[in-house]
């Protein structure tokens, strides 16, 4: 029974981790106008909350997967920038991504209140 509970806890932690990554990435891209994924990885590693919900070994992969999901959902878009002989892919936020951030900010306290009610 402990193994089942442990799996449930890992699943819930992973869901919180994914949500935090989405919000962090959207917020960073909005603040900086365009962002290179490697810069996101460095900045996320500096956050103290990352240690609570994140397996550091999978963080890089999680960030790239989250960027891909946000891009597919049209929350962010890629911009190819030539730097020397290389082309780097940067990301910027879309109007839909801005709206998502506004909705999160607007509804965050209500969400937390409802979670507290559910938890008792």
Secondary structure by P-SEA (a helix, b strand, c coil): caaaaaaaaaaaaaaaaaaaaaaaaaaaaaaaccccaaaaaaaaaacccccccccccaaaaaaaaaaaaaaaaccbbbbbbbcccbbbbbbbbcaaaaaaaaaaaacaaaaaaaaaaaac
